[in-house]
Amino acid sequence: MTVTEQTSALKVAAMAKGATKVYGQGDTEIRALDDVSIEFYDGQFTAVMGPSGSGKSTLMHCMAGLDELTGGEVWIGETELGQLSRRELTLMRRDNVGFIFQAYNLVPTLNAKENILLPQMLAGSDVDDAWFDEVIEKVGLADRMAHKPNELSGGQQQRVAVARTLAARPLLIFADEPTGNLDSRSGQEILDFMRRAVREYGQTIVMVTHDSNAAAYADRVVFLADGKVVADVADPSADEILEQIRSLSS
């Protein structure tokens, strides 16, 4: 099945239109994104892959409103980010976008529960206790809520980071190499949970990764090279992903 056939009935959660990002000028110019148009769909797990310097992290940062495009547009839902003031953009990110980063970004003086609830507390949002309890149960952290980050393993810290993002129920989650610092078992646990979050809760996740095994958990893999989308594969296996990576390097 092609990506077009698979996604024709899906709602667009975020998209880029002619997205271009240029650093430097003249002989030092680097075109990190070169007229990229891509859609990410509601309730789907998408992996973004490509060699170093392909533009995958730049695309994620621009899609999430963390960096500005040189040209083109980025939309989250029905909102074009380039039309927002700085404050409106901050509120858009706070209310609609979640982030899972490789470095966990936990506050060392807070325990696991406080870290998970911190974004909602800062925003003054009400906590849905039933939803919080469900997320905690799903990530297997019920007996670790009083532990601080230095009392948790790397896999447990990343599960806290994932739970923190899911607890706020954002429209869209971006994950940047979320298993890069984990051993294979912990990484598999995180990927299993992210996939369940999509399938059971209808969450939308876009994950940047260099790992073909991690990408195989996704519903779809988008490949970038030299700032352009060069392939878009639905329901890929790890072998298909590796073959695509080899073709990009040849």
Steps between C-alpha positions, in 0.01 A plus 500: 500500500633844413511784754244690290252211511555444873461866601233624261229487770715625789492846654816707470652578842792705366651585165773693325451678167812588304699508823847646446768565760827663401798569725776741395545683170700471180777239512406406858131448429351175627151404385383281786146474358440539128133556408361220718128429491380227734190410701487317833169334578284486809530175695809381314856416607747640245877455504731745323836364388797612296878529511673757717433846359190387307276754675294266718563680831460840331165388360382388844611823667328714237184287508490538879546876486842486668672646195381733224492419130681709243208440264182298476239416764449269796151418628391333825137405457327803348767749610788629289788565739649787298189710570535477878659753733777373728253469789240324283767258381604427858138427594454285189800288592394477864144392423543289187854365471689252717871416488694187587874556481796265523633678812173452699505866626378409848536741794740326743347649817147377417372147536349304212143611567599866527702477177205347318256765622738798471381626156137497614586671828694773319211550258245509782311211338275261688638148540278216382572253782343204321707564187816554707448167679446322168817644348704408808366145492574463130862615536550280808602779737238467774762398760750768394299819544694617808843432345720779368677464162832390656312212665365374167663303218540657157200307372288611794605863451399485136167346599448798732574730206252312280236503774553875551425560134199268482346626825444841341320343200658719230370498144841394374814347654848542354766253615867564422701176525297398808683168541849621408634485857329174597600136493311282253250365756411844640481641149258228395280573802481869406422424136234246599333760720519773235338268248226412751444871565425540130283192461313506831480873572503642147816702573699647209878451518780611267834344594843584364730197516807348336406149620326279244364271772345799680354631174337162433262570793351788300203492264697698246862602436597821321856516365691825451825566314661838428201682644244327278245221551630214287277210610180443697420140599190360673515205743870436447698205635850545643640333187313739270629793701859374480466453125375857462790629712749307284349647185542852643867435579586345162 
